Amino acid sequence: KRRWCWPCAGILPNTVLVLFPTLRQTLYEGLLRGASASTLDASSGLVTVCAAFATLIAATATHPLQWYRSRLQAGHGTHGRNASVWDGLSIKLVHTVISNTLMYLSK
């Protein structure tokens, strides 16, 4: 018997996941304000640190929900052996943090 969980696999996670860029940008700007800088006068070192930290937090916050949605959409459920919501997080963080930091540096 399948559980009724389409909101977990579709509408709700997608709505939350599209907020990743907003969350990342809000954290980035907040970190810059905390360092008494703005996006116009921040040094490249400060941009690098703030962008990396904001991306790290945003990716970590949204990863469990993305993992859960992917498992449900693939039909695997959440009861697989050795399944963890943190599966794949390390490589995702490496890729996401590096690519987003480079994006912020190129702005």
Sequence and secondary structure as in RCSB ss.txt:
>XXXX:A:sequence
KRRWCWPCAGILPNTVLVLFPTLRQTLYEGLLRGASASTLDASSGLVTVCAAFATLIAATATHPLQWYRSRLQAG
HGTHGRNASVWDGLSIKLVHTVISNTLMYLSK
>XXXX:A:secstr
     HHHHTHHHHHHHTTHHHHHHHHHHHHHHHTT  TTT  HHHHHHHHHHHHHHHHHHHHHHHHHHHHHHTT
  S  TT  TTTTHHHHHHHHHHHHHHHHHH 
